[in-house]
């Protein structure tokens, strides 16, 4: 069993990526992500909302690489 409270975000991310079925680890990782960034975005119910969400995805995840859509 791993101690998620003492892991850095980098260590925890590495752990959850290699143990994708560990729900407890994912829960801790997501909770930390939410605590780090409290920026909320509107639901994409119109064209402007869709554009805001797309820009947020680009900022958070990076632009898609060649072959991705």
C-alpha positions in Angstrom: 0.0 0.0 0.0 1.3 3.5 -0.9 1.0 6.6 1.2 -0.6 9.1 -1.1 -0.6 12.0 1.5 3.2 12.1 1.4 3.7 11.8 -2.4 4.4 14.9 -4.4 2.1 15.6 -7.3 4.7 14.3 -9.7 5.1 11.1 -7.8 1.3 10.7 -7.5 0.7 11.3 -11.2 3.4 8.8 -12.1 1.7 6.3 -9.7 -1.8 6.7 -11.0 -0.6 6.5 -14.6 1.0 3.1 -13.9 -1.9 1.9 -11.6 -5.0 3.0 -13.5 -7.3 0.7 -11.6 -6.4 2.2 -8.2 -9.5 4.2 -7.4 -8.1 5.5 -4.1 -5.1 6.9 -5.8 -7.1 8.5 -8.5 -9.4 10.0 -6.0 -6.5 11.6 -4.1 -5.0 12.8 -7.4 -8.2 14.4 -8.6 -8.8 16.0 -5.2 -5.3 17.6 -5.4 -5.9 18.9 -8.9 -9.2 20.5 -7.9 -7.5 22.1 -4.9 -4.7 23.5 -7.1 -6.9 25.2 -9.7 -10.2 26.6 -8.7 -10.9 28.2 -12.1 -14.4 27.3 -13.3 -15.6 27.4 -16.9 -19.2 27.8 -18.1 -21.1 24.9 -19.6 -20.6 24.9 -23.4 -24.3 25.5 -24.2 -23.6 28.0 -27.0 -20.9 28.9 -29.5 -19.1 31.3 -27.1 -19.1 28.6 -24.3 -17.7 26.1 -26.8 -14.9 28.4 -27.7 -14.1 29.1 -24.0 -13.9 25.4 -23.3 -11.7 24.7 -26.4 -9.3 27.4 -25.3 -9.2 26.0 -21.7 -8.4 22.5 -23.1 -5.6 23.9 -25.2 -4.2 25.7 -22.2 -4.5 22.7 -19.9 -3.6 19.9 -22.2 -1.7 21.6 -25.0 -2.5 21.7 -28.7 -3.3 18.4 -30.4 -0.3 16.8 -32.1 -0.4 15.7 -35.7 -2.9 12.9 -36.2 -5.0 13.9 -33.2 -8.3 15.7 -33.4 
